[in-house]
Amino acid sequence: MAFAATAYHRRPRRKAVVITNSLSVELGRLAAMKPAELRSRWREVYRKVAPDIGPDLLRRGIAYRLQERGQGSLTSSKRRDIERQIKRLGSDGGGVIAPSLKPGTRLVRSWHGKMHQVLVLDDGFEFDGRRYASLTQIAGDITGTHWSGPRFFGLVTRQRRRAVGP
């Protein structure tokens, strides 16, 4: 009984990430498979009909599942992080998540041949000796027109707009 109690309190050792020969061979085979073969392999691996996606995504999905079986899946904390990011993307309307800026970070942007520097503060930004609440205000002062501050300083990229057919 004492043995079981001590074994219970041991920390599990982390598994080394090793791709076995058989897994390596299986992943190599995926590259040569035709779409019909990939859909059949998907059914074997996932035990359901393959979604209507291209062969590249089918290969990636099958490879992920095979590696997951061999090496283990994501930890629950990583899954929660991913779900949290997905929710944030959905609430932005599909935009790119802006990185959080740490105080002391210096943002630099050249505009019409002049270099502009912004210092990130705990409660805003400093530009040309003045404090600002947002990067958008600074971008407006620099350009004279309305700009997205994070976009002006290269923190996010413009969303690709989908063409809407008639």
GROMACS elastic network, one bead per residue, 0.5 to 0.9 nm:
[ bonds ]
;  ai    aj funct       b0    kb
    1     4     6  0.53556   500
    1     5     6  0.65661   500
    1     6     6  0.89879   500
    2     5     6  0.51304   500
    2     6     6  0.63652   500
    2     7     6  0.86390   500
    3     6     6  0.53039   500
    3     7     6  0.61325   500
    3     8     6  0.85797   500
    4     7     6  0.50838   500
    4     8     6  0.60844   500
    4     9     6  0.88945   500
    5     8     6  0.51394   500
    5     9     6  0.67028   500
    6     9     6  0.53893   500
    6    10     6  0.66692   500
    7    10     6  0.53976   500
    7    11     6  0.87317   500
    8    11     6  0.82846   500
   10    13     6  0.89051   500
   12    15     6  0.89644   500
   15    18     6  0.86359   500
   15    71     6  0.78619   500
   15    72     6  0.89648   500
   16    71     6  0.84731   500
   17    71     6  0.65126   500
   18    70     6  0.87239   500
   18    71     6  0.75350   500
   19    22     6  0.82183   500
   19    23     6  0.61637   500
   19    24     6  0.62790   500
   19    67     6  0.79450   500
   19    70     6  0.77905   500
   19    71     6  0.79843   500
   20    23     6  0.52427   500
   20    24     6  0.61273   500
   20    25     6  0.86131   500
   20    70     6  0.82656   500
   21    24     6  0.50286   500
   21    25     6  0.61158   500
   21    26     6  0.85710   500
   22    25     6  0.50863   500
   22    26     6  0.61286   500
   22    27     6  0.86198   500
   23    26     6  0.50063   500
   23    27     6  0.61100   500
   23    28     6  0.85062   500
   23    66     6  0.73867   500
   23    67     6  0.74360   500
   23    70     6  0.77275   500
   24    27     6  0.51914   500
   24    28     6  0.61977   500
   24    29     6  0.87332   500
   25    28     6  0.50268   500
   25    29     6  0.62783   500
   25    30     6  0.89131   500
   26    29     6  0.50991   500
   26    30     6  0.65798   500
   26    63     6  0.84651   500
   26    66     6  0.85213   500
   27    30     6  0.53025   500
   27    31     6  0.72134   500
   27    59     6  0.86349   500
   27    62     6  0.86852   500
   27    63     6  0.61877   500
   27    66     6  0.82496   500
   27    67     6  0.89520   500
   28    31     6  0.56984   500
   28    32     6  0.74794   500
   29    32     6  0.55274   500
   29    33     6  0.65686   500
   30    33     6  0.52275   500
   30    34     6  0.85989   500
   30    37     6  0.89738   500
   30    38     6  0.73950   500
   30    59     6  0.61377   500
   30    60     6  0.89796   500
   30    62     6  0.82710   500
   30    63     6  0.78275   500
   31    34     6  0.85437   500
   31    56     6  0.88284   500
   31    59     6  0.73182   500
   33    36     6  0.80325   500
   33    37     6  0.57532   500
   33    38     6  0.60748   500
   33    55     6  0.88744   500
   33    59     6  0.86867   500
   34    37     6  0.52598   500
   34    38     6  0.61973   500
   34    39     6  0.87810   500
   34    55     6  0.77703   500
   35    39     6  0.62250   500
   35    40     6  0.86551   500
   35    54     6  0.79272   500
   35    55     6  0.55377   500
   35    58     6  0.83162   500
   36    39     6  0.51836   500
   36    40     6  0.63203   500
   36    41     6  0.86837   500
   36    55     6  0.89958   500
   37    40     6  0.50561   500
   37    41     6  0.61191   500
   37    42     6  0.85185   500
   38    41     6  0.50019   500
   38    42     6  0.60201   500
   38    43     6  0.86667   500
   38    50     6  0.86154   500
   38    55     6  0.70311   500
   38    58     6  0.65131   500
   38    59     6  0.68829   500
   38    62     6  0.82677   500
   39    43     6  0.63852   500
   39    44     6  0.88196   500
   39    49     6  0.75575   500
   39    50     6  0.55322   500
   39    51     6  0.84683   500
   39    55     6  0.84664   500
   39    58     6  0.73658   500
   40    43     6  0.52102   500
   40    44     6  0.65324   500
   40    45     6  0.88583   500
   40    49     6  0.83506   500
   40    50     6  0.78962   500
   41    44     6  0.50224   500
   41    45     6  0.61488   500
   41    46     6  0.84818   500
   41    50     6  0.88568   500
   41    62     6  0.76084   500
   42    45     6  0.51140   500
   42    46     6  0.57509   500
   42    47     6  0.73996   500
   42    48     6  0.74729   500
   42    49     6  0.72274   500
   42    50     6  0.57705   500
   42    58     6  0.72815   500
   42    59     6  0.86436   500
   42    61     6  0.81053   500
   42    62     6  0.61660   500
   43    46     6  0.54521   500
   43    49     6  0.54078   500
   43    50     6  0.62308   500
   44    47     6  0.53640   500
   44    48     6  0.76978   500
   45    48     6  0.82551   500
   45    62     6  0.68683   500
   45    65     6  0.72065   500
   45    66     6  0.76671   500
   46    49     6  0.79938   500
   46    50     6  0.82535   500
   46    62     6  0.81274   500
   46    65     6  0.78819   500
   48    51     6  0.89277   500
   50    53     6  0.80209   500
   50    58     6  0.78582   500
   51    54     6  0.89607   500
   51    58     6  0.83266   500
   53    56     6  0.82715   500
   53    57     6  0.64465   500
   53    58     6  0.67611   500
   54    57     6  0.56192   500
   54    58     6  0.63664   500
   54    59     6  0.88462   500
   55    59     6  0.61081   500
   55    60     6  0.86010   500
   56    59     6  0.51736   500
   56    60     6  0.63152   500
   56    61     6  0.87009   500
   57    61     6  0.60461   500
   57    62     6  0.85237   500
   58    61     6  0.51413   500
   58    62     6  0.61469   500
   58    63     6  0.84772   500
   59    62     6  0.52484   500
   59    63     6  0.59905   500
   59    64     6  0.84769   500
   60    63     6  0.50726   500
   60    64     6  0.60216   500
   60    65     6  0.86281   500
   61    64     6  0.51190   500
   61    65     6  0.62874   500
   61    66     6  0.86767   500
   62    65     6  0.51876   500
   62    66     6  0.61683   500
   62    67     6  0.85853   500
   63    66     6  0.51367   500
   63    67     6  0.60921   500
   63    68     6  0.84058   500
   64    67     6  0.51941   500
   64    68     6  0.59513   500
   64    69     6  0.86029   500
   65    69     6  0.61916   500
   65    70     6  0.86752   500
   65    73     6  0.87369   500
   66    69     6  0.51868   500
   66    70     6  0.63617   500
   66    71     6  0.86242   500
   67    70     6  0.50289   500
   67    71     6  0.57789   500
   67    72     6  0.74292   500
   67    73     6  0.84091   500
   68    71     6  0.52669   500
   68    74     6  0.81941   500
   69    72     6  0.56571   500
   69    73     6  0.73757   500
   70    73     6  0.89567   500
   72    75     6  0.88034   500
   73    76     6  0.89883   500
   74    77     6  0.81248   500
   74    78     6  0.61569   500
   74    79     6  0.64190   500
   75    78     6  0.53029   500
   75    79     6  0.63638   500
   75    80     6  0.87738   500
   76    80     6  0.62074   500
   76    81     6  0.86611   500
   77    80     6  0.50812   500
   77    81     6  0.62607   500
   77    82     6  0.87292   500
   78    82     6  0.62396   500
   78    83     6  0.86285   500
   79    82     6  0.51334   500
   79    83     6  0.61935   500
   79    84     6  0.85917   500
   80    83     6  0.50352   500
   80    84     6  0.60552   500
   80    85     6  0.86168   500
   81    84     6  0.50787   500
   81    85     6  0.62695   500
   81    86     6  0.86712   500
   82    85     6  0.51287   500
   82    86     6  0.61987   500
   82    87     6  0.87039   500
   83    86     6  0.50328   500
   83    87     6  0.62527   500
   83    88     6  0.86823   500
   84    87     6  0.51883   500
   84    88     6  0.63102   500
   84    89     6  0.87297   500
   85    88     6  0.50303   500
   85    89     6  0.61754   500
   85    90     6  0.86031   500
   85    97     6  0.84162   500
   86    89     6  0.50865   500
   86    90     6  0.62011   500
   86    91     6  0.87128   500
   87    90     6  0.50286   500
   87    91     6  0.62013   500
   87    92     6  0.87033   500
   88    91     6  0.51688   500
   88    92     6  0.63167   500
   88    93     6  0.88844   500
   88    94     6  0.85474   500
   88    97     6  0.75966   500
   89    92     6  0.52395   500
   89    93     6  0.65923   500
   89    94     6  0.50570   500
   89    95     6  0.61263   500
   89    96     6  0.69226   500
   89    97     6  0.68106   500
   90    93     6  0.53506   500
   90    94     6  0.54011   500
   90    95     6  0.80477   500
   91    94     6  0.72830   500
   91    95     6  0.87138   500
   92    95     6  0.54482   500
   92    96     6  0.78950   500
   92    97     6  0.80694   500
   94    97     6  0.89522   500
   94   159     6  0.81865   500
   95    98     6  0.89968   500
   95   156     6  0.86861   500
   95   157     6  0.86690   500
   95   158     6  0.82577   500
   95   159     6  0.63247   500
   96   156     6  0.62435   500
   96   157     6  0.71117   500
   96   158     6  0.84040   500
   96   159     6  0.76734   500
   97   156     6  0.73334   500
   98   101     6  0.88135   500
   98   150     6  0.74470   500
   98   155     6  0.61538   500
   98   156     6  0.58885   500
   99   155     6  0.70576   500
   99   156     6  0.83483   500
  101   104     6  0.86440   500
  101   105     6  0.67883   500
  101   120     6  0.70364   500
  102   105     6  0.58533   500
  102   120     6  0.68471   500
  102   121     6  0.77709   500
  102   122     6  0.77747   500
  103   106     6  0.86811   500
  103   119     6  0.77604   500
  103   122     6  0.53383   500
  103   123     6  0.85706   500
  103   124     6  0.88232   500
  103   125     6  0.88951   500
  104   119     6  0.62331   500
  104   120     6  0.53964   500
  104   121     6  0.62629   500
  104   122     6  0.83996   500
  105   118     6  0.82999   500
  105   119     6  0.59555   500
  105   120     6  0.52668   500
  105   121     6  0.80375   500
  106   117     6  0.65621   500
  106   118     6  0.55824   500
  106   120     6  0.62423   500
  107   116     6  0.81551   500
  107   117     6  0.55995   500
  107   118     6  0.50082   500
  107   119     6  0.64027   500
  107   120     6  0.76749   500
  107   153     6  0.69119   500
  108   115     6  0.69733   500
  108   116     6  0.56676   500
  108   118     6  0.64592   500
  108   119     6  0.89438   500
  108   153     6  0.72094   500
  109   114     6  0.83538   500
  109   115     6  0.58659   500
  109   116     6  0.52399   500
  109   117     6  0.65833   500
  109   118     6  0.86141   500
  109   152     6  0.80610   500
  109   153     6  0.61547   500
  109   154     6  0.84607   500
  110   113     6  0.61221   500
  110   114     6  0.54409   500
  110   116     6  0.59364   500
  110   117     6  0.87314   500
  111   114     6  0.53633   500
  111   115     6  0.64619   500
  111   116     6  0.73199   500
  111   142     6  0.77536   500
  111   143     6  0.77981   500
  112   115     6  0.84713   500
  116   127     6  0.81242   500
  116   128     6  0.85413   500
  116   142     6  0.82120   500
  117   126     6  0.86943   500
  117   127     6  0.66610   500
  117   128     6  0.80248   500
  118   125     6  0.65957   500
  118   126     6  0.56845   500
  118   128     6  0.79526   500
  118   135     6  0.86502   500
  118   138     6  0.84580   500
  119   124     6  0.87929   500
  119   125     6  0.56648   500
  119   126     6  0.51045   500
  119   127     6  0.66844   500
  120   123     6  0.82736   500
  120   124     6  0.63808   500
  120   126     6  0.65760   500
  121   124     6  0.51055   500
  121   125     6  0.52050   500
  121   126     6  0.69923   500
  121   131     6  0.89267   500
  122   125     6  0.80715   500
  123   132     6  0.89685   500
  123   133     6  0.73798   500
  124   131     6  0.69660   500
  124   132     6  0.58341   500
  124   134     6  0.63575   500
  124   135     6  0.84193   500
  125   130     6  0.83008   500
  125   131     6  0.56227   500
  125   132     6  0.50875   500
  125   133     6  0.62832   500
  125   134     6  0.67414   500
  125   135     6  0.71937   500
  125   138     6  0.86206   500
  126   129     6  0.62708   500
  126   130     6  0.55041   500
  126   132     6  0.60510   500
  126   133     6  0.88519   500
  126   138     6  0.89092   500
  127   130     6  0.54027   500
  127   131     6  0.64435   500
  127   132     6  0.73768   500
  127   138     6  0.72029   500
  128   131     6  0.84448   500
  132   135     6  0.73730   500
  132   137     6  0.68756   500
  132   138     6  0.70107   500
  133   136     6  0.86968   500
  133   137     6  0.74869   500
  133   138     6  0.89087   500
  134   137     6  0.55639   500
  134   138     6  0.69538   500
  134   149     6  0.72906   500
  135   138     6  0.50740   500
  135   139     6  0.61362   500
  135   140     6  0.85621   500
  135   148     6  0.76230   500
  135   150     6  0.63202   500
  135   152     6  0.84602   500
  135   153     6  0.81964   500
  136   139     6  0.50338   500
  136   140     6  0.61239   500
  136   141     6  0.86564   500
  136   146     6  0.76019   500
  136   147     6  0.61394   500
  136   148     6  0.51976   500
  136   150     6  0.70709   500
  136   151     6  0.88098   500
  136   152     6  0.81233   500
  137   140     6  0.51323   500
  137   141     6  0.63433   500
  137   142     6  0.87928   500
  137   146     6  0.83396   500
  137   147     6  0.83844   500
  137   148     6  0.87028   500
  137   149     6  0.70994   500
  138   141     6  0.50863   500
  138   142     6  0.62381   500
  138   143     6  0.86634   500
  138   149     6  0.69842   500
  139   142     6  0.51367   500
  139   143     6  0.60682   500
  139   144     6  0.79761   500
  139   145     6  0.79991   500
  139   146     6  0.73892   500
  139   147     6  0.59073   500
  139   148     6  0.71656   500
  139   149     6  0.53225   500
  139   150     6  0.87540   500
  139   152     6  0.64832   500
  139   153     6  0.80813   500
  140   143     6  0.53323   500
  140   144     6  0.52240   500
  140   145     6  0.52045   500
  140   146     6  0.51697   500
  140   147     6  0.59554   500
  140   148     6  0.84071   500
  140   149     6  0.79300   500
  141   144     6  0.54144   500
  141   145     6  0.76079   500
  141   146     6  0.87639   500
  142   145     6  0.82355   500
  143   146     6  0.77264   500
  143   147     6  0.79044   500
  144   147     6  0.89791   500
  146   149     6  0.88777   500
  147   150     6  0.87295   500
  147   151     6  0.75869   500
  147   152     6  0.65316   500
  148   151     6  0.52305   500
  148   152     6  0.59703   500
  148   153     6  0.86906   500
  149   153     6  0.62528   500
  149   154     6  0.85755   500
  149   155     6  0.85499   500
  150   153     6  0.53568   500
  150   154     6  0.62321   500
  150   155     6  0.50123   500
  150   156     6  0.59728   500
  150   157     6  0.86934   500
  151   154     6  0.50063   500
  151   155     6  0.56411   500
  151   156     6  0.50193   500
  151   157     6  0.60556   500
  151   158     6  0.72797   500
  152   155     6  0.76800   500
  152   156     6  0.84121   500
  153   156     6  0.81468   500
  154   157     6  0.68874   500
  156   159     6  0.89808   500
  158   161     6  0.88286   500
  161   164     6  0.89722   500
